[in-house]
């Protein structure tokens, strides 16, 4: 029996996390998939200068629950989280 009827939004702010974000996103997806309720993972790239955006897009191509939200420039964690909240559907 499923008690929770809504959707969960997981926000993952990232800045220059290209070497680890792909694995982190897949692990987060694997963990939340076990709960059997609708969810989305919003990976918010805060203007990274490395391949963070590409790695998020690669994870999202495999799993539609993973979405890229992008800040064009680095604006800090607070604004990045606000940007994530404003794009969340859960």
BALUMRO-451625 format. One line per field, with one value per residue: y, z, x of N, C-alpha, C in turn; chain; residue in three letters. Coordinates in nm, 4 decimals. Layout:
// BALUMRO-451625
n.v	[Y|...]
n.w	[Z|...]
n.u	[X|...]
ca.v	[Y|...]
ca.w	[Z|...]
ca.u	[X|...]
c.v	[Y|...]
c.w	[Z|...]
c.u	[X|...]
unit	[A|...]
code	[ALA|...]
This chain:
// BALUMRO-451625
n.v	[-0.1177|0.2180|0.5027|0.7705|1.0093|1.1964|1.3605|1.3460|1.5786|1.5878|1.7865|1.8633|2.0575|2.1580|2.2244|2.2271|1.9411|1.7365|1.4989|1.3234|1.3489|1.2020|0.9296|0.9810|1.0761|0.8495|0.6710|0.8054|0.7955|0.5174|0.4650|0.6145|0.4954|0.2579|0.3241|0.3429|0.5542|0.8405|1.0437|1.3021|1.3984|1.6817|1.8145|2.0789|2.2737|2.4963|2.6974|2.5662|2.5142|2.2877|1.9545|1.9106|1.9746|1.8212|1.5622|1.5447|1.5637|1.3278|1.1339|1.1978|1.1301|0.8578|0.8109|0.9348|1.0567|1.2151|1.5426|1.8247|2.1408|2.4615|2.7122|2.9884|3.1258|3.1142|3.1456|3.0855|2.8781|2.9321|3.0800|2.8902|2.6740|2.7984|2.8301|2.5611|2.4864|2.6443|2.5156|2.2675|1.9976|1.8522]
n.w	[0.0000|-0.0869|0.0826|0.0461|-0.1844|-0.3587|-0.5596|-0.5449|-0.5409|-0.5944|-0.5269|-0.6614|-0.6329|-0.8264|-0.8845|-1.0867|-1.0750|-1.2473|-1.2562|-1.0808|-1.0771|-1.2511|-1.1579|-0.8993|-0.9547|-1.0734|-0.8583|-0.6707|-0.8117|-0.8208|-0.5469|-0.4809|-0.6517|-0.5288|-0.3425|-0.4723|-0.5538|-0.7417|-0.8678|-0.9240|-1.0258|-0.9985|-1.1306|-1.0768|-1.2509|-1.1632|-1.3397|-1.4142|-1.5086|-1.6070|-1.7250|-1.6105|-1.6855|-1.9244|-1.8222|-1.6570|-1.8517|-1.9884|-1.7966|-1.7756|-2.0305|-2.0171|-1.8127|-1.7662|-1.5336|-1.4380|-1.4602|-1.6181|-1.4892|-1.5561|-1.4644|-1.6223|-1.5427|-1.2607|-0.9665|-0.7044|-0.4202|-0.2883|-0.4736|-0.6725|-0.5580|-0.5295|-0.7979|-0.8675|-0.7041|-0.8262|-1.0650|-1.0022|-1.0003|-0.8073]
n.u	[0.0841|0.0578|0.1272|0.1984|0.0948|0.1889|0.4435|0.7957|1.0577|1.3950|1.6640|1.9754|2.2307|2.5130|2.8531|3.1219|3.1474|3.1972|3.3514|3.2266|2.9474|2.7784|2.7784|2.6807|2.4222|2.3053|2.3143|2.1510|1.9076|1.8685|1.8341|1.5973|1.4155|1.3503|1.1554|0.9167|0.7427|0.6367|0.9008|1.1447|1.4696|1.6441|1.9167|2.1122|2.3150|2.5540|2.6752|2.9153|3.2610|3.3664|3.2934|3.0442|2.7740|2.7491|2.7743|2.5504|2.3532|2.4072|2.3370|2.0661|1.9785|1.9712|1.7908|1.4783|1.3858|1.5821|1.6796|1.8286|1.8934|1.9964|2.2254|2.3533|2.5790|2.8027|2.6349|2.6061|2.5107|2.2618|2.0956|2.0999|1.9616|1.7115|1.6466|1.6240|1.4018|1.2036|1.1745|1.0846|0.8515|0.7392]
ca.v	[0.0000|0.3412|0.6069|0.9025|1.0171|1.3038|1.3418|1.3996|1.6430|1.5863|1.8918|1.8386|2.1640|2.1083|2.3170|2.1555|1.8051|1.6499|1.3679|1.2360|1.3746|1.0951|0.8184|1.0271|1.0817|0.7130|0.6151|0.8693|0.7385|0.3793|0.4721|0.6610|0.3996|0.1552|0.3693|0.3208|0.6681|0.9274|1.1367|1.3607|1.4476|1.8027|1.8453|2.2192|2.3106|2.6370|2.7628|2.4937|2.5321|2.1552|1.8768|1.8794|1.9795|1.7059|1.4405|1.5464|1.5317|1.1856|1.0592|1.2244|1.0561|0.7197|0.8048|1.0589|1.1187|1.3056|1.6609|1.9320|2.2817|2.5248|2.8531|3.0228|3.1659|3.0712|3.2432|3.0422|2.7708|2.9821|3.1059|2.7622|2.6006|2.8688|2.7935|2.4235|2.4873|2.7029|2.4207|2.1389|1.9670|1.7719]
ca.w	[0.0000|-0.0973|0.1650|-0.0102|-0.3154|-0.4381|-0.6301|-0.4723|-0.6209|-0.5300|-0.5851|-0.6466|-0.6893|-0.8638|-0.9437|-1.1216|-1.0208|-1.3644|-1.2360|-0.9927|-1.0791|-1.3215|-1.0637|-0.7903|-1.0049|-1.0896|-0.7239|-0.6146|-0.8823|-0.7730|-0.4101|-0.4783|-0.7269|-0.4325|-0.2649|-0.5576|-0.5729|-0.8470|-0.8255|-1.0244|-0.9738|-1.0684|-1.1118|-1.1136|-1.2780|-1.1271|-1.4250|-1.4074|-1.6192|-1.6495|-1.7995|-1.5250|-1.7663|-2.0152|-1.7437|-1.6166|-1.9717|-2.0161|-1.7019|-1.8124|-2.1531|-1.9750|-1.7170|-1.7785|-1.4021|-1.4129|-1.5461|-1.6036|-1.4758|-1.5792|-1.4450|-1.7247|-1.4714|-1.1209|-0.8846|-0.5654|-0.3807|-0.2550|-0.5968|-0.7443|-0.4977|-0.5683|-0.9377|-0.8618|-0.6499|-0.9228|-1.1761|-0.9489|-1.0183|-0.6924]
ca.u	[0.0000|0.1345|0.0659|0.2258|0.0300|0.2478|0.5699|0.9104|1.1622|1.5263|1.7480|2.1192|2.3131|2.6453|2.9494|3.2455|3.1374|3.1958|3.4138|3.1497|2.8034|2.7074|2.7591|2.5944|2.2850|2.2546|2.2945|2.0313|1.7929|1.8530|1.7819|1.4580|1.3334|1.3079|1.0395|0.7988|0.6535|0.6909|1.0054|1.2331|1.5972|1.6852|2.0582|2.1244|2.4537|2.5734|2.7748|3.0428|3.3554|3.4107|3.1945|2.9292|2.6512|2.7489|2.7528|2.4089|2.2759|2.4294|2.2525|1.9282|1.9472|1.9437|1.6804|1.4012|1.3617|1.6948|1.6692|1.9271|1.8564|2.1258|2.2588|2.4538|2.7005|2.8067|2.5637|2.6056|2.4198|2.1284|2.0219|2.0898|1.8503|1.5878|1.6239|1.5739|1.2645|1.1106|1.1575|1.0395|0.7100|0.6947]
c.v	[0.1242|0.4511|0.7457|0.9080|1.1236|1.2617|1.4087|1.4608|1.6446|1.6906|1.8618|1.9537|2.1109|2.2196|2.2428|2.0169|1.7006|1.5113|1.2740|1.2487|1.2614|0.9793|0.8578|1.0307|0.9423|0.6464|0.6747|0.8120|0.5965|0.3762|0.5103|0.5686|0.2918|0.1940|0.3592|0.4334|0.7588|1.0252|1.1930|1.4042|1.5658|1.8314|1.9868|2.2547|2.4607|2.7005|2.6969|2.5196|2.3987|2.0854|1.8382|1.8734|1.8567|1.5764|1.4318|1.5081|1.3833|1.0993|1.0762|1.1521|0.9105|0.7078|0.9363|1.1257|1.2206|1.4202|1.7613|2.0645|2.3556|2.6729|2.8843|3.0651|3.1147|3.1792|3.2011|2.9442|2.8179|3.0060|2.9762|2.6791|2.6660|2.8337|2.6501|2.4164|2.5409|2.6126|2.2853|2.1196|1.8837|1.8539]
c.w	[0.0000|-0.0200|0.1045|-0.1524|-0.4069|-0.5103|-0.5493|-0.5725|-0.5385|-0.6014|-0.5564|-0.7118|-0.7174|-0.9254|-0.9621|-1.0567|-1.1324|-1.3430|-1.1472|-1.0044|-1.1461|-1.2263|-0.9484|-0.8334|-1.0202|-0.9549|-0.6582|-0.6803|-0.8329|-0.6334|-0.4089|-0.5550|-0.6328|-0.3562|-0.3414|-0.5541|-0.6781|-0.7914|-0.9480|-0.9536|-1.0604|-1.0335|-1.1651|-1.1273|-1.2570|-1.2069|-1.4221|-1.5297|-1.6666|-1.7248|-1.7165|-1.6057|-1.8569|-1.9401|-1.6924|-1.7359|-2.0082|-1.9245|-1.7379|-1.9396|-2.1220|-1.8927|-1.7194|-1.6448|-1.3678|-1.5132|-1.5147|-1.5893|-1.4798|-1.5439|-1.5460|-1.6629|-1.3283|-1.0333|-0.7381|-0.5330|-0.3525|-0.3784|-0.6751|-0.6891|-0.5317|-0.7110|-0.9460|-0.8134|-0.7526|-1.0436|-1.1317|-0.9733|-0.9024|-0.5672]
c.u	[0.0888|0.0631|0.0824|0.1722|0.0917|0.3737|0.6802|1.0092|1.2909|1.6116|1.8939|2.1956|2.4537|2.7287|3.0809|3.2525|3.1416|3.2522|3.3321|2.9980|2.7252|2.6774|2.6673|2.4480|2.2259|2.2286|2.1700|1.9060|1.7644|1.7904|1.6342|1.3645|1.2769|1.1814|0.9079|0.6958|0.7171|0.7949|1.0757|1.3607|1.6367|1.8306|2.0785|2.2717|2.4692|2.6875|2.9111|3.1293|3.4121|3.2970|3.0719|2.7999|2.6406|2.7188|2.6087|2.3218|2.2903|2.3437|2.1052|1.8853|1.9136|1.8161|1.6029|1.3681|1.4699|1.6884|1.7793|1.8547|1.9898|2.1265|2.3688|2.5868|2.6909|2.7462|2.5528|2.4936|2.2772|2.0432|2.0001|1.9760|1.7170|1.5484|1.5683|1.4312|1.1653|1.0873|1.1056|0.8898|0.6543|0.6911]
unit	[A|A|A|A|A|A|A|A|A|A|A|A|A|A|A|A|A|A|A|A|A|A|A|A|A|A|A|A|A|A|A|A|A|A|A|A|A|A|A|A|A|A|A|A|A|A|A|A|A|A|A|A|A|A|A|A|A|A|A|A|A|A|A|A|A|A|A|A|A|A|A|A|A|A|A|A|A|A|A|A|A|A|A|A|A|A|A|A|A|A]
code	[UNK|UNK|UNK|UNK|UNK|UNK|UNK|UNK|UNK|UNK|UNK|UNK|UNK|UNK|UNK|UNK|UNK|UNK|UNK|UNK|UNK|UNK|UNK|UNK|UNK|UNK|UNK|UNK|UNK|UNK|UNK|UNK|UNK|UNK|UNK|UNK|UNK|UNK|UNK|UNK|UNK|UNK|UNK|UNK|UNK|UNK|UNK|UNK|UNK|UNK|UNK|UNK|UNK|UNK|UNK|UNK|UNK|UNK|UNK|UNK|UNK|UNK|UNK|UNK|UNK|UNK|UNK|UNK|UNK|UNK|UNK|UNK|UNK|UNK|UNK|UNK|UNK|UNK|UNK|UNK|UNK|UNK|UNK|UNK|UNK|UNK|UNK|UNK|UNK|UNK]
